[in-house]
Amino acid sequence: MNPSTNKSPLVNRLFEHIPPEVATTFTPLQLEALNQASYHLTWKTHAVDIRWSIPSPVRFYLVLLAGREQRSPQRRLAERRQRPVWKPANIAVITTAIAVLALSTVGIQKFVLPTIAAMQSTQSHPTGIPWLQTKTECQNTGRVWKDGTCWDREHDASF
């Protein structure tokens, strides 16, 4: 039986690692059983599925998956033992993520929030209007003439 006629990508990948003389000995019934079994082994869709290849000299990628937990408690325990969270590389990534988050929070509080507050301020910031040269021109536009300069009291600080 030719295993390349299978529809399951997982079974096809499995057969890539089986010697051809052994692969041809599988019966149609056995191949169908493998296809059905592989259905339960493939990943389902996740609510959050972010896969990002990070350009760097070393091939590196980041995957973030999230969704409803469907694994049994026994399987979760087995996977926790097989893939512990507290490994040096994981600790480094978690620490870096927390540091970036903390620095971003400080940056936002120190630089962005004061700028937004200044833009929303109702405080007046008078400024001279150099193209209005006479008292009449200045007062006709609703501005104030003082000390030989036309002043606009409604100037926006973010302008």
CORFENQUI-V816381 format. One record per backbone hydrogen bond with DSSP energy under -0.5 kcal/mol. NH is the residue of the N-H (numbers start at 1). CO is the residue of the C=O. Records with the same first field share a line. If there is no record, write none. Layout:
# CORFENQUI-V816381
NH = CO, CO
This chain:
# CORFENQUI-V816381
3 = 1
5 = 2
6 = 3
9 = 7
12 = 8
13 = 9
14 = 10
15 = 11
16 = 12
17 = 14
18 = 15
22 = 19
23 = 19
24 = 20
25 = 22
26 = 23
31 = 27
32 = 28
33 = 29
34 = 30
35 = 31
36 = 32
37 = 33
38 = 34
39 = 35
40 = 36, 37
41 = 38
42 = 38
47 = 66
48 = 66
50 = 64
51 = 49
52 = 62
54 = 52, 60
55 = 53
60 = 54
62 = 52
64 = 50
66 = 48
76 = 72
77 = 73
78 = 74
79 = 75
80 = 76
81 = 77
82 = 78
83 = 79
87 = 85
91 = 87
92 = 88
93 = 89
94 = 90
95 = 91
96 = 92
97 = 93
98 = 94
99 = 95
100 = 96
101 = 97
102 = 98
103 = 99
104 = 100
105 = 101
106 = 102
107 = 103
108 = 104
109 = 105
110 = 106
111 = 107
112 = 107, 108
113 = 108
115 = 111
116 = 112
117 = 113
118 = 114
119 = 115
120 = 116
121 = 117, 118
125 = 153, 155
127 = 152
129 = 150
130 = 128
132 = 129
133 = 131
138 = 134
139 = 135
140 = 136
141 = 137, 138
142 = 139
143 = 138
144 = 151
146 = 144, 149
149 = 146
151 = 144, 149
152 = 127
153 = 151
155 = 152
159 = 156
